[in-house]
Amino acid sequence: MNYKAAGGIALRHHEDGGAGILTRRVALLVIALCVVAWAPANADTDRAEPSSADHAMKMAVQTTGPAALEQHMPAPELGQQMLELQIRHNRLWWAGQAGNWNLAYYMVSELGEALRGIEATNGDAPELQPQKLSERMPAIMNPAIRTVQQALEQHDKIAFGRAFDKLSAACTTCHTEAGFVFLHLQRPKTPLLDNLRYAPLKGK
């Protein structure tokens, strides 16, 4: 798949909430099916009284399905979600510097997908109250992400550098609005992880 094909996927994920959210819901469906299947199979062998929480979860799954189970699951920790963004931000830079346009486009797509996941699961995070994170984050980040995508589509390393700086500034703006003025994003000095090849393969 070339970067243009990847771009189509990126924009679709960017609009519909991301494959990460879909994966979460698929996982919930699997859990729900396991819970429903487990209950009758163990009716005669396990006589221990279930906890009230377990009972409530089983009843929710059996009566209203995985959607009810999802409501019982706690939201991911926001700091962990931000760490994923930082990894994507770092890898995006090194892929672009190496002229690996397919990899760079993939990384900015994954970054956008991670943002959609944050908006869906922590959209009411207290850090931005009374403003809603689910509204402010896309307003700040979407234009910056699109600028990076356009630079990558042009295979323009200079334009990519400028776009990356705008993306970093957008991240810093989000942090500042949340009161974390000390979280200032910049161009990476070294690869965060060195187990990924950044140089493009010949002919790819």
C-alpha positions in Angstrom: 0.0 0.0 0.0 1.5 3.4 -0.9 1.1 6.5 1.1 -1.9 7.8 -0.8 -3.8 4.6 0.0 -2.7 4.9 3.5 -3.9 8.5 3.5 -7.4 7.4 2.6 -7.4 5.1 5.6 -6.0 7.8 7.8 -8.7 10.3 6.9 -11.5 7.8 7.3 -10.2 6.9 10.8 -9.8 10.6 11.5 -13.5 11.1 10.8 -15.2 8.1 12.2 -13.4 7.7 15.6 -10.5 5.5 14.6 -9.7 1.8 14.4 -8.5 1.9 18.0 -12.1 2.5 19.2 -13.4 -0.2 16.8 -10.8 -2.6 18.3 -11.9 -1.8 21.8 -15.5 -2.5 20.9 -14.5 -5.8 19.2 -12.6 -6.8 22.3 -15.7 -5.9 24.4 -17.9 -8.1 22.2 -15.5 -11.0 22.7 -15.5 -10.5 26.4 -19.3 -10.3 26.4 -19.6 -13.6 24.5 -17.2 -15.3 26.9 -19.2 -14.1 29.9 -22.5 -15.3 28.4 -20.9 -18.7 27.5 -19.2 -19.1 30.9 -22.3 -18.7 33.0 -24.3 -21.8 32.0 -21.3 -24.0 31.5 -20.2 -23.5 35.1 -23.6 -23.5 36.7 -23.2 -27.0 38.2 -19.5 -26.9 38.9 -19.0 -23.5 40.5 -21.4 -22.8 43.3 -19.5 -19.8 44.8 -21.7 -16.8 45.1 -20.6 -14.1 42.5 -19.9 -10.6 43.6 -22.5 -8.0 43.1 -20.2 -6.3 40.5 -19.8 -9.6 38.6 -23.5 -10.2 38.7 -24.3 -6.7 37.5 -21.8 -7.0 34.6 -23.3 -10.4 33.6 -26.8 -9.1 33.7 -25.8 -6.0 31.7 -24.2 -8.2 29.0 -27.2 -10.6 28.8 -29.8 -7.9 28.7 -28.3 -5.1 26.6 -25.1 -6.5 25.1 -21.5 -5.2 24.8 -22.6 -1.5 24.9 -23.6 -1.9 28.5 -20.3 -3.7 29.3 -18.4 -0.8 27.8 -20.1 1.6 30.2 -18.8 -0.4 33.1 -15.1 -0.2 31.9 -13.0 2.7 33.2 -11.6 5.2 30.7 -7.9 4.7 29.8 -5.5 6.8 31.8 -5.0 10.0 30.0 -1.2 10.1 30.7 -0.8 6.7 29.0 -2.7 7.9 26.0 -0.5 11.0 25.8 2.6 8.7 25.9 1.3 7.0 22.8 1.0 10.3 21.1 4.6 11.2 22.0 5.8 7.9 20.5 4.0 8.6 17.2 5.2 12.2 17.2 8.8 11.0 17.6 8.6 8.3 14.9 6.9 10.7 12.5 9.8 13.0 12.7 12.5 10.4 12.0 10.5 8.8 9.2 10.1 12.2 7.5 13.7 13.1 8.0 14.6 9.8 6.3 12.4 10.5 3.4 10.3 7.4 4.2 7.0 9.0 3.1 4.9 5.8 3.5 6.1 5.3 7.0 5.7 9.0 7.9 2.2 9.0 6.5 1.4 5.9 8.5 2.7 7.5 11.7 0.7 10.7 11.3 -2.4 8.5 10.6 -1.8 6.6 13.8 -1.3 9.8 15.7 -4.7 11.0 14.4 -6.3 7.7 15.3 -4.9 8.0 18.8 -6.3 11.5 19.1 -9.8 10.2 18.2 -9.5 7.6 20.9 -8.6 10.2 23.5 -11.6 12.4 22.4 -13.9 9.4 22.7 -12.8 8.0 26.0 -11.6 11.1 27.9 -13.6 13.8 26.1 -14.8 15.2 29.5 -11.3 15.1 31.2 -11.2 17.6 34.1 -8.0 19.2 32.8 -9.8 21.4 30.4 -13.0 22.1 32.3 -15.2 24.0 31.7 -14.1 23.5 28.1 -14.5 20.0 26.6 -11.4 18.2 25.5 -13.5 16.4 22.9 -14.1 19.8 21.3 -10.8 21.7 21.8 -8.5 18.9 20.8 -9.8 18.4 17.3 -10.1 22.2 16.8 -6.4 22.6 17.6 -4.9 19.4 16.2 -6.8 18.7 13.0 -5.5 21.6 11.0 -1.9 20.8 12.1 -2.3 17.1 11.1 -3.7 18.0 7.7 -0.7 20.3 7.1 1.7 17.4 7.8 -0.3 15.1 5.5 -0.1 17.7 2.7 3.7 18.0 3.1 4.1 14.2 3.0 1.9 14.0 -0.1 4.3 16.4 -1.9 7.4 14.5 -0.7 8.7 17.9 0.4 11.2 17.6 3.3 11.4 21.3 3.9 7.6 21.7 4.0 7.5 18.6 6.3 9.8 20.3 8.8 7.6 23.4 8.9 4.5 21.3 9.2 6.0 19.2 12.0 6.9 22.3 13.9 3.2 23.5 13.6 2.1 20.1 14.9 4.4 20.3 17.9 3.1 23.9 18.6 -0.4 22.6 18.4 0.4 19.9 21.0 2.0 22.5 23.2 -1.1 24.7 22.8 -3.3 21.9 24.1 -1.0 21.4 27.1 -1.0 25.1 27.8 -4.8 25.3 27.8 -4.9 22.4 30.2 -2.5 24.2 32.6 0.6 22.2 31.7 2.7 24.9 30.4 5.9 22.9 31.1 4.9 20.2 28.5 6.5 21.8 25.5 6.9 19.6 22.4 9.9 20.1 20.0 11.8 18.3 17.3 13.3 15.1 18.7 17.0 15.0 19.2 17.3 11.2 19.1 14.9 8.3 18.2 12.7 7.4 21.1 13.0 3.7 20.1 15.7 2.4 17.7 14.1 -0.9 16.8 12.3 0.5 13.8 14.0 1.0 10.4 13.4 4.6 9.2 15.4 4.5 5.9 13.1 3.4 3.1 13.7 0.2 1.4 14.9 0.5 -2.2 12.1 0.6 -4.7 9.4 1.0 -2.0 
